[in-house]
Amino acid sequence: MFGPKIAVSKELYEKLRVAAEAGGYSSPEEFALHILEKAVLDKDESLSEEEVKKRLKGLGYMG
């Protein structure tokens, strides 16, 4: 995936890696994207999941 990136500390990345593995995600990045999507949906429940995906894609977070 190309586009904007979010920098995190090594410690946070390791926590994401462990949580992703425990949750069955393919990577820490996939897990982080899921968490960000959930946060956006929780923040504005009036948006459909498709609209959130469209917005995240427009921001370069989804391919």
mmJSON file of the N, C-alpha and C atoms, coordinates in Angstrom:
{"data_MODEL":{"atom_site":{
"group_PDB":["ATOM","ATOM","ATOM","ATOM","ATOM","ATOM","ATOM","ATOM","ATOM","ATOM","ATOM","ATOM","ATOM","ATOM","ATOM","ATOM","ATOM","ATOM","ATOM","ATOM","ATOM","ATOM","ATOM","ATOM","ATOM","ATOM","ATOM","ATOM","ATOM","ATOM","ATOM","ATOM","ATOM","ATOM","ATOM","ATOM","ATOM","ATOM","ATOM","ATOM","ATOM","ATOM","ATOM","ATOM","ATOM","ATOM","ATOM","ATOM","ATOM","ATOM","ATOM","ATOM","ATOM","ATOM","ATOM","ATOM","ATOM","ATOM","ATOM","ATOM","ATOM","ATOM","ATOM","ATOM","ATOM","ATOM","ATOM","ATOM","ATOM","ATOM","ATOM","ATOM","ATOM","ATOM","ATOM","ATOM","ATOM","ATOM","ATOM","ATOM","ATOM","ATOM","ATOM","ATOM","ATOM","ATOM","ATOM","ATOM","ATOM","ATOM","ATOM","ATOM","ATOM","ATOM","ATOM","ATOM","ATOM","ATOM","ATOM","ATOM","ATOM","ATOM","ATOM","ATOM","ATOM","ATOM","ATOM","ATOM","ATOM","ATOM","ATOM","ATOM","ATOM","ATOM","ATOM","ATOM","ATOM","ATOM","ATOM","ATOM","ATOM","ATOM","ATOM","ATOM","ATOM","ATOM","ATOM","ATOM","ATOM","ATOM","ATOM","ATOM","ATOM","ATOM","ATOM","ATOM","ATOM","ATOM","ATOM","ATOM","ATOM","ATOM","ATOM","ATOM","ATOM","ATOM","ATOM","ATOM","ATOM","ATOM","ATOM","ATOM","ATOM","ATOM","ATOM","ATOM","ATOM","ATOM","ATOM","ATOM","ATOM","ATOM","ATOM","ATOM","ATOM","ATOM","ATOM","ATOM","ATOM","ATOM","ATOM","ATOM","ATOM","ATOM","ATOM","ATOM","ATOM","ATOM","ATOM","ATOM","ATOM","ATOM","ATOM","ATOM","ATOM","ATOM","ATOM","ATOM","ATOM"],
"id":[1,2,3,4,5,6,7,8,9,10,11,12,13,14,15,16,17,18,19,20,21,22,23,24,25,26,27,28,29,30,31,32,33,34,35,36,37,38,39,40,41,42,43,44,45,46,47,48,49,50,51,52,53,54,55,56,57,58,59,60,61,62,63,64,65,66,67,68,69,70,71,72,73,74,75,76,77,78,79,80,81,82,83,84,85,86,87,88,89,90,91,92,93,94,95,96,97,98,99,100,101,102,103,104,105,106,107,108,109,110,111,112,113,114,115,116,117,118,119,120,121,122,123,124,125,126,127,128,129,130,131,132,133,134,135,136,137,138,139,140,141,142,143,144,145,146,147,148,149,150,151,152,153,154,155,156,157,158,159,160,161,162,163,164,165,166,167,168,169,170,171,172,173,174,175,176,177,178,179,180,181,182,183,184,185,186,187,188,189],
"type_symbol":["N","C","C","N","C","C","N","C","C","N","C","C","N","C","C","N","C","C","N","C","C","N","C","C","N","C","C","N","C","C","N","C","C","N","C","C","N","C","C","N","C","C","N","C","C","N","C","C","N","C","C","N","C","C","N","C","C","N","C","C","N","C","C","N","C","C","N","C","C","N","C","C","N","C","C","N","C","C","N","C","C","N","C","C","N","C","C","N","C","C","N","C","C","N","C","C","N","C","C","N","C","C","N","C","C","N","C","C","N","C","C","N","C","C","N","C","C","N","C","C","N","C","C","N","C","C","N","C","C","N","C","C","N","C","C","N","C","C","N","C","C","N","C","C","N","C","C","N","C","C","N","C","C","N","C","C","N","C","C","N","C","C","N","C","C","N","C","C","N","C","C","N","C","C","N","C","C","N","C","C","N","C","C","N","C","C","N","C","C"],
"label_atom_id":["N","CA","C","N","CA","C","N","CA","C","N","CA","C","N","CA","C","N","CA","C","N","CA","C","N","CA","C","N","CA","C","N","CA","C","N","CA","C","N","CA","C","N","CA","C","N","CA","C","N","CA","C","N","CA","C","N","CA","C","N","CA","C","N","CA","C","N","CA","C","N","CA","C","N","CA","C","N","CA","C","N","CA","C","N","CA","C","N","CA","C","N","CA","C","N","CA","C","N","CA","C","N","CA","C","N","CA","C","N","CA","C","N","CA","C","N","CA","C","N","CA","C","N","CA","C","N","CA","C","N","CA","C","N","CA","C","N","CA","C","N","CA","C","N","CA","C","N","CA","C","N","CA","C","N","CA","C","N","CA","C","N","CA","C","N","CA","C","N","CA","C","N","CA","C","N","CA","C","N","CA","C","N","CA","C","N","CA","C","N","CA","C","N","CA","C","N","CA","C","N","CA","C","N","CA","C","N","CA","C","N","CA","C","N","CA","C","N","CA","C"],
"label_alt_id":[null,null,null,null,null,null,null,null,null,null,null,null,null,null,null,null,null,null,null,null,null,null,null,null,null,null,null,null,null,null,null,null,null,null,null,null,null,null,null,null,null,null,null,null,null,null,null,null,null,null,null,null,null,null,null,null,null,null,null,null,null,null,null,null,null,null,null,null,null,null,null,null,null,null,null,null,null,null,null,null,null,null,null,null,null,null,null,null,null,null,null,null,null,null,null,null,null,null,null,null,null,null,null,null,null,null,null,null,null,null,null,null,null,null,null,null,null,null,null,null,null,null,null,null,null,null,null,null,null,null,null,null,null,null,null,null,null,null,null,null,null,null,null,null,null,null,null,null,null,null,null,null,null,null,null,null,null,null,null,null,null,null,null,null,null,null,null,null,null,null,null,null,null,null,null,null,null,null,null,null,null,null,null,null,null,null,null,null,null],
"label_comp_id":["MET","MET","MET","PHE","PHE","PHE","GLY","GLY","GLY","PRO","PRO","PRO","LYS","LYS","LYS","ILE","ILE","ILE","ALA","ALA","ALA","VAL","VAL","VAL","SER","SER","SER","LYS","LYS","LYS","GLU","GLU","GLU","LEU","LEU","LEU","TYR","TYR","TYR","GLU","GLU","GLU","LYS","LYS","LYS","LEU","LEU","LEU","ARG","ARG","ARG","VAL","VAL","VAL","ALA","ALA","ALA","ALA","ALA","ALA","GLU","GLU","GLU","ALA","ALA","ALA","GLY","GLY","GLY","GLY","GLY","GLY","TYR","TYR","TYR","SER","SER","SER","SER","SER","SER","PRO","PRO","PRO","GLU","GLU","GLU","GLU","GLU","GLU","PHE","PHE","PHE","ALA","ALA","ALA","LEU","LEU","LEU","HIS","HIS","HIS","ILE","ILE","ILE","LEU","LEU","LEU","GLU","GLU","GLU","LYS","LYS","LYS","ALA","ALA","ALA","VAL","VAL","VAL","LEU","LEU","LEU","ASP","ASP","ASP","LYS","LYS","LYS","ASP","ASP","ASP","GLU","GLU","GLU","SER","SER","SER","LEU","LEU","LEU","SER","SER","SER","GLU","GLU","GLU","GLU","GLU","GLU","GLU","GLU","GLU","VAL","VAL","VAL","LYS","LYS","LYS","LYS","LYS","LYS","ARG","ARG","ARG","LEU","LEU","LEU","LYS","LYS","LYS","GLY","GLY","GLY","LEU","LEU","LEU","GLY","GLY","GLY","TYR","TYR","TYR","MET","MET","MET","GLY","GLY","GLY"],
"label_asym_id":["A","A","A","A","A","A","A","A","A","A","A","A","A","A","A","A","A","A","A","A","A","A","A","A","A","A","A","A","A","A","A","A","A","A","A","A","A","A","A","A","A","A","A","A","A","A","A","A","A","A","A","A","A","A","A","A","A","A","A","A","A","A","A","A","A","A","A","A","A","A","A","A","A","A","A","A","A","A","A","A","A","A","A","A","A","A","A","A","A","A","A","A","A","A","A","A","A","A","A","A","A","A","A","A","A","A","A","A","A","A","A","A","A","A","A","A","A","A","A","A","A","A","A","A","A","A","A","A","A","A","A","A","A","A","A","A","A","A","A","A","A","A","A","A","A","A","A","A","A","A","A","A","A","A","A","A","A","A","A","A","A","A","A","A","A","A","A","A","A","A","A","A","A","A","A","A","A","A","A","A","A","A","A","A","A","A","A","A","A"],
"label_entity_id":["1","1","1","1","1","1","1","1","1","1","1","1","1","1","1","1","1","1","1","1","1","1","1","1","1","1","1","1","1","1","1","1","1","1","1","1","1","1","1","1","1","1","1","1","1","1","1","1","1","1","1","1","1","1","1","1","1","1","1","1","1","1","1","1","1","1","1","1","1","1","1","1","1","1","1","1","1","1","1","1","1","1","1","1","1","1","1","1","1","1","1","1","1","1","1","1","1","1","1","1","1","1","1","1","1","1","1","1","1","1","1","1","1","1","1","1","1","1","1","1","1","1","1","1","1","1","1","1","1","1","1","1","1","1","1","1","1","1","1","1","1","1","1","1","1","1","1","1","1","1","1","1","1","1","1","1","1","1","1","1","1","1","1","1","1","1","1","1","1","1","1","1","1","1","1","1","1","1","1","1","1","1","1","1","1","1","1","1","1"],
"label_seq_id":[1,1,1,2,2,2,3,3,3,4,4,4,5,5,5,6,6,6,7,7,7,8,8,8,9,9,9,10,10,10,11,11,11,12,12,12,13,13,13,14,14,14,15,15,15,16,16,16,17,17,17,18,18,18,19,19,19,20,20,20,21,21,21,22,22,22,23,23,23,24,24,24,25,25,25,26,26,26,27,27,27,28,28,28,29,29,29,30,30,30,31,31,31,32,32,32,33,33,33,34,34,34,35,35,35,36,36,36,37,37,37,38,38,38,39,39,39,40,40,40,41,41,41,42,42,42,43,43,43,44,44,44,45,45,45,46,46,46,47,47,47,48,48,48,49,49,49,50,50,50,51,51,51,52,52,52,53,53,53,54,54,54,55,55,55,56,56,56,57,57,57,58,58,58,59,59,59,60,60,60,61,61,61,62,62,62,63,63,63],
"pdbx_PDB_ins_code":[null,null,null,null,null,null,null,null,null,null,null,null,null,null,null,null,null,null,null,null,null,null,null,null,null,null,null,null,null,null,null,null,null,null,null,null,null,null,null,null,null,null,null,null,null,null,null,null,null,null,null,null,null,null,null,null,null,null,null,null,null,null,null,null,null,null,null,null,null,null,null,null,null,null,null,null,null,null,null,null,null,null,null,null,null,null,null,null,null,null,null,null,null,null,null,null,null,null,null,null,null,null,null,null,null,null,null,null,null,null,null,null,null,null,null,null,null,null,null,null,null,null,null,null,null,null,null,null,null,null,null,null,null,null,null,null,null,null,null,null,null,null,null,null,null,null,null,null,null,null,null,null,null,null,null,null,null,null,null,null,null,null,null,null,null,null,null,null,null,null,null,null,null,null,null,null,null,null,null,null,null,null,null,null,null,null,null,null,null],
"Cartn_x":[0.852,0.0,0.897,0.588,1.339,0.448,1.057,0.286,0.711,-0.124,0.212,0.51,1.411,1.764,1.675,1.456,1.397,2.556,3.362,4.499,4.058,4.549,4.295,5.619,5.681,6.902,7.104,8.31,8.603,7.79,7.63,6.881,5.409,4.812,3.42,3.279,4.216,4.161,4.227,5.066,5.164,3.836,3.194,1.887,0.853,0.904,0.007,0.276,1.537,1.913,1.352,1.511,1.025,-0.506,-1.161,-2.627,-3.13,-2.451,-2.846,-2.72,-1.635,-1.42,-2.494,-2.778,-3.781,-5.176,-5.428,-6.744,-6.899,-5.839,-5.915,-5.764,-5.251,-5.031,-3.747,-3.671,-2.506,-1.292,-1.503,-0.379,-0.792,0.192,-0.136,-0.846,-0.502,-1.134,-2.623,-2.941,-4.351,-5.126,-4.54,-5.182,-5.378,-4.352,-4.447,-5.524,-5.606,-6.63,-8.021,-8.188,-9.48,-9.853,-8.909,-9.158,-9.511,-8.8,-9.103,-10.495,-10.844,-12.181,-13.249,-13.024,-13.984,-14.127,-13.025,-13.064,-13.862,-13.69,-14.427,-15.911,-16.238,-17.643,-18.276,-17.541,-18.07,-18.284,-17.413,-17.483,-18.696,-18.962,-20.059,-20.896,-21.794,-22.592,-23.524,-23.691,-24.59,-23.944,-22.64,-21.958,-22.099,-22.346,-22.393,-20.971,-20.829,-19.511,-18.899,-19.723,-19.237,-18.696,-19.367,-18.911,-17.573,-17.428,-16.163,-15.04,-15.299,-14.291,-13.921,-14.93,-14.705,-13.82,-14.103,-13.306,-11.874,-11.728,-10.39,-9.596,-10.278,-9.619,-9.174,-10.025,-9.687,-8.493,-8.336,-7.192,-5.943,-6.092,-4.949,-4.697,-5.628,-5.417,-5.863,-6.679,-7.15,-6.868,-6.557,-6.272,-7.464],
"Cartn_y":[-1.172,0.0,1.234,2.155,3.395,4.535,5.628,6.79,7.227,8.011,8.519,7.391,7.669,6.703,7.382,6.588,7.093,6.482,7.321,6.833,6.487,5.353,4.944,4.508,4.539,4.119,2.613,2.164,0.728,-0.045,0.55,-0.11,-0.292,0.752,0.653,-0.336,-0.314,-1.251,-2.689,-2.938,-4.29,-4.704,-3.778,-4.077,-4.355,-3.574,-3.826,-5.193,-5.564,-6.86,-7.997,-7.903,-8.946,-9.029,-7.878,-7.869,-8.398,-8.035,-8.507,-10.018,-10.538,-11.992,-12.704,-12.18,-12.789,-12.724,-11.66,-11.484,-12.118,-12.732,-13.402,-12.49,-11.3,-10.383,-10.771,-10.404,-10.784,-9.91,-8.752,-7.848,-6.807,-6.162,-5.057,-3.923,-3.715,-2.657,-2.937,-4.195,-4.555,-4.338,-4.72,-4.54,-3.05,-2.246,-0.804,-0.172,-0.581,-0.054,-0.404,-1.625,-2.042,-1.164,-0.919,-0.088,1.339,1.888,3.241,3.309,2.309,2.267,2.227,1.397,1.277,2.605,3.283,4.568,5.593,5.588,6.518,6.186,4.903,4.5,4.839,4.621,4.932,6.431,7.217,8.674,9.23,8.697,9.203,8.033,7.574,6.403,6.631,7.883,8.151,7.789,7.593,7.194,5.689,5.287,3.86,3.327,2.022,1.405,1.676,1.662,1.926,3.353,4.318,5.706,5.852,5.167,5.212,4.637,3.493,2.881,3.823,4.476,5.414,6.572,7.097,8.191,7.753,6.575,6.065,5.806,5.319,5.111,6.441,7.44,8.777,9.375,9.007,9.478,8.629,7.553,6.706,5.589,5.348,4.296,2.921,2.904,1.632,1.614,0.413,0.297,-0.023],
"Cartn_z":[0.0,0.0,0.0,-0.9,-0.984,-0.544,-0.167,0.253,1.628,2.291,3.617,4.595,5.483,6.507,7.867,8.873,10.244,11.009,11.605,12.373,13.798,14.282,15.665,16.271,17.57,18.25,18.072,18.277,18.191,19.224,20.392,21.461,21.063,20.489,20.064,18.913,17.974,16.853,17.361,18.354,18.914,19.559,20.248,20.839,19.754,18.676,17.543,16.932,16.814,16.241,17.077,18.386,19.289,19.229,19.267,19.213,17.871,16.785,15.459,15.367,15.875,15.853,16.671,17.857,18.734,18.111,17.347,16.744,15.378,14.88,13.591,12.385,12.59,11.479,10.748,9.477,8.673,8.953,9.566,9.847,10.881,11.498,12.409,11.678,10.411,9.627,9.407,9.102,8.915,10.219,11.325,12.623,12.915,12.691,12.949,12.07,10.815,9.919,10.439,10.91,11.469,12.662,13.538,14.724,14.318,13.331,12.857,12.234,11.444,10.849,11.932,12.937,14.035,14.772,15.006,15.701,14.904,13.593,12.745,12.777,12.699,12.739,14.077,15.165,16.49,16.653,16.051,16.17,15.426,14.257,13.434,12.923,13.747,13.416,12.235,11.833,10.717,9.381,9.361,8.135,7.931,6.713,6.41,6.347,6.484,6.401,5.026,4.006,2.648,2.532,3.176,3.144,3.868,4.984,5.724,4.866,4.234,3.369,2.228,1.661,0.567,1.034,2.229,2.765,3.076,3.68,3.982,2.706,1.683,0.396,-0.184,-0.094,-0.583,0.143,1.401,2.185,1.944,1.212,0.898,1.887,2.809,3.81,3.324,2.274,1.735,0.243,-0.261,-1.699,-2.521],
"occupancy":[1.0,1.0,1.0,1.0,1.0,1.0,1.0,1.0,1.0,1.0,1.0,1.0,1.0,1.0,1.0,1.0,1.0,1.0,1.0,1.0,1.0,1.0,1.0,1.0,1.0,1.0,1.0,1.0,1.0,1.0,1.0,1.0,1.0,1.0,1.0,1.0,1.0,1.0,1.0,1.0,1.0,1.0,1.0,1.0,1.0,1.0,1.0,1.0,1.0,1.0,1.0,1.0,1.0,1.0,1.0,1.0,1.0,1.0,1.0,1.0,1.0,1.0,1.0,1.0,1.0,1.0,1.0,1.0,1.0,1.0,1.0,1.0,1.0,1.0,1.0,1.0,1.0,1.0,1.0,1.0,1.0,1.0,1.0,1.0,1.0,1.0,1.0,1.0,1.0,1.0,1.0,1.0,1.0,1.0,1.0,1.0,1.0,1.0,1.0,1.0,1.0,1.0,1.0,1.0,1.0,1.0,1.0,1.0,1.0,1.0,1.0,1.0,1.0,1.0,1.0,1.0,1.0,1.0,1.0,1.0,1.0,1.0,1.0,1.0,1.0,1.0,1.0,1.0,1.0,1.0,1.0,1.0,1.0,1.0,1.0,1.0,1.0,1.0,1.0,1.0,1.0,1.0,1.0,1.0,1.0,1.0,1.0,1.0,1.0,1.0,1.0,1.0,1.0,1.0,1.0,1.0,1.0,1.0,1.0,1.0,1.0,1.0,1.0,1.0,1.0,1.0,1.0,1.0,1.0,1.0,1.0,1.0,1.0,1.0,1.0,1.0,1.0,1.0,1.0,1.0,1.0,1.0,1.0,1.0,1.0,1.0,1.0,1.0,1.0],
"B_iso_or_equiv":[0.0,0.0,0.0,0.0,0.0,0.0,0.0,0.0,0.0,0.0,0.0,0.0,0.0,0.0,0.0,0.0,0.0,0.0,0.0,0.0,0.0,0.0,0.0,0.0,0.0,0.0,0.0,0.0,0.0,0.0,0.0,0.0,0.0,0.0,0.0,0.0,0.0,0.0,0.0,0.0,0.0,0.0,0.0,0.0,0.0,0.0,0.0,0.0,0.0,0.0,0.0,0.0,0.0,0.0,0.0,0.0,0.0,0.0,0.0,0.0,0.0,0.0,0.0,0.0,0.0,0.0,0.0,0.0,0.0,0.0,0.0,0.0,0.0,0.0,0.0,0.0,0.0,0.0,0.0,0.0,0.0,0.0,0.0,0.0,0.0,0.0,0.0,0.0,0.0,0.0,0.0,0.0,0.0,0.0,0.0,0.0,0.0,0.0,0.0,0.0,0.0,0.0,0.0,0.0,0.0,0.0,0.0,0.0,0.0,0.0,0.0,0.0,0.0,0.0,0.0,0.0,0.0,0.0,0.0,0.0,0.0,0.0,0.0,0.0,0.0,0.0,0.0,0.0,0.0,0.0,0.0,0.0,0.0,0.0,0.0,0.0,0.0,0.0,0.0,0.0,0.0,0.0,0.0,0.0,0.0,0.0,0.0,0.0,0.0,0.0,0.0,0.0,0.0,0.0,0.0,0.0,0.0,0.0,0.0,0.0,0.0,0.0,0.0,0.0,0.0,0.0,0.0,0.0,0.0,0.0,0.0,0.0,0.0,0.0,0.0,0.0,0.0,0.0,0.0,0.0,0.0,0.0,0.0,0.0,0.0,0.0,0.0,0.0,0.0],
"pdbx_formal_charge":[null,null,null,null,null,null,null,null,null,null,null,null,null,null,null,null,null,null,null,null,null,null,null,null,null,null,null,null,null,null,null,null,null,null,null,null,null,null,null,null,null,null,null,null,null,null,null,null,null,null,null,null,null,null,null,null,null,null,null,null,null,null,null,null,null,null,null,null,null,null,null,null,null,null,null,null,null,null,null,null,null,null,null,null,null,null,null,null,null,null,null,null,null,null,null,null,null,null,null,null,null,null,null,null,null,null,null,null,null,null,null,null,null,null,null,null,null,null,null,null,null,null,null,null,null,null,null,null,null,null,null,null,null,null,null,null,null,null,null,null,null,null,null,null,null,null,null,null,null,null,null,null,null,null,null,null,null,null,null,null,null,null,null,null,null,null,null,null,null,null,null,null,null,null,null,null,null,null,null,null,null,null,null,null,null,null,null,null,null],
"auth_seq_id":[1,1,1,2,2,2,3,3,3,4,4,4,5,5,5,6,6,6,7,7,7,8,8,8,9,9,9,10,10,10,11,11,11,12,12,12,13,13,13,14,14,14,15,15,15,16,16,16,17,17,17,18,18,18,19,19,19,20,20,20,21,21,21,22,22,22,23,23,23,24,24,24,25,25,25,26,26,26,27,27,27,28,28,28,29,29,29,30,30,30,31,31,31,32,32,32,33,33,33,34,34,34,35,35,35,36,36,36,37,37,37,38,38,38,39,39,39,40,40,40,41,41,41,42,42,42,43,43,43,44,44,44,45,45,45,46,46,46,47,47,47,48,48,48,49,49,49,50,50,50,51,51,51,52,52,52,53,53,53,54,54,54,55,55,55,56,56,56,57,57,57,58,58,58,59,59,59,60,60,60,61,61,61,62,62,62,63,63,63],
"auth_comp_id":["MET","MET","MET","PHE","PHE","PHE","GLY","GLY","GLY","PRO","PRO","PRO","LYS","LYS","LYS","ILE","ILE","ILE","ALA","ALA","ALA","VAL","VAL","VAL","SER","SER","SER","LYS","LYS","LYS","GLU","GLU","GLU","LEU","LEU","LEU","TYR","TYR","TYR","GLU","GLU","GLU","LYS","LYS","LYS","LEU","LEU","LEU","ARG","ARG","ARG","VAL","VAL","VAL","ALA","ALA","ALA","ALA","ALA","ALA","GLU","GLU","GLU","ALA","ALA","ALA","GLY","GLY","GLY","GLY","GLY","GLY","TYR","TYR","TYR","SER","SER","SER","SER","SER","SER","PRO","PRO","PRO","GLU","GLU","GLU","GLU","GLU","GLU","PHE","PHE","PHE","ALA","ALA","ALA","LEU","LEU","LEU","HIS","HIS","HIS","ILE","ILE","ILE","LEU","LEU","LEU","GLU","GLU","GLU","LYS","LYS","LYS","ALA","ALA","ALA","VAL","VAL","VAL","LEU","LEU","LEU","ASP","ASP","ASP","LYS","LYS","LYS","ASP","ASP","ASP","GLU","GLU","GLU","SER","SER","SER","LEU","LEU","LEU","SER","SER","SER","GLU","GLU","GLU","GLU","GLU","GLU","GLU","GLU","GLU","VAL","VAL","VAL","LYS","LYS","LYS","LYS","LYS","LYS","ARG","ARG","ARG","LEU","LEU","LEU","LYS","LYS","LYS","GLY","GLY","GLY","LEU","LEU","LEU","GLY","GLY","GLY","TYR","TYR","TYR","MET","MET","MET","GLY","GLY","GLY"],
"auth_asym_id":["A","A","A","A","A","A","A","A","A","A","A","A","A","A","A","A","A","A","A","A","A","A","A","A","A","A","A","A","A","A","A","A","A","A","A","A","A","A","A","A","A","A","A","A","A","A","A","A","A","A","A","A","A","A","A","A","A","A","A","A","A","A","A","A","A","A","A","A","A","A","A","A","A","A","A","A","A","A","A","A","A","A","A","A","A","A","A","A","A","A","A","A","A","A","A","A","A","A","A","A","A","A","A","A","A","A","A","A","A","A","A","A","A","A","A","A","A","A","A","A","A","A","A","A","A","A","A","A","A","A","A","A","A","A","A","A","A","A","A","A","A","A","A","A","A","A","A","A","A","A","A","A","A","A","A","A","A","A","A","A","A","A","A","A","A","A","A","A","A","A","A","A","A","A","A","A","A","A","A","A","A","A","A","A","A","A","A","A","A"],
"auth_atom_id":["N","CA","C","N","CA","C","N","CA","C","N","CA","C","N","CA","C","N","CA","C","N","CA","C","N","CA","C","N","CA","C","N","CA","C","N","CA","C","N","CA","C","N","CA","C","N","CA","C","N","CA","C","N","CA","C","N","CA","C","N","CA","C","N","CA","C","N","CA","C","N","CA","C","N","CA","C","N","CA","C","N","CA","C","N","CA","C","N","CA","C","N","CA","C","N","CA","C","N","CA","C","N","CA","C","N","CA","C","N","CA","C","N","CA","C","N","CA","C","N","CA","C","N","CA","C","N","CA","C","N","CA","C","N","CA","C","N","CA","C","N","CA","C","N","CA","C","N","CA","C","N","CA","C","N","CA","C","N","CA","C","N","CA","C","N","CA","C","N","CA","C","N","CA","C","N","CA","C","N","CA","C","N","CA","C","N","CA","C","N","CA","C","N","CA","C","N","CA","C","N","CA","C","N","CA","C","N","CA","C","N","CA","C","N","CA","C","N","CA","C"],
"pdbx_PDB_model_num":[1,1,1,1,1,1,1,1,1,1,1,1,1,1,1,1,1,1,1,1,1,1,1,1,1,1,1,1,1,1,1,1,1,1,1,1,1,1,1,1,1,1,1,1,1,1,1,1,1,1,1,1,1,1,1,1,1,1,1,1,1,1,1,1,1,1,1,1,1,1,1,1,1,1,1,1,1,1,1,1,1,1,1,1,1,1,1,1,1,1,1,1,1,1,1,1,1,1,1,1,1,1,1,1,1,1,1,1,1,1,1,1,1,1,1,1,1,1,1,1,1,1,1,1,1,1,1,1,1,1,1,1,1,1,1,1,1,1,1,1,1,1,1,1,1,1,1,1,1,1,1,1,1,1,1,1,1,1,1,1,1,1,1,1,1,1,1,1,1,1,1,1,1,1,1,1,1,1,1,1,1,1,1,1,1,1,1,1,1]
}}}
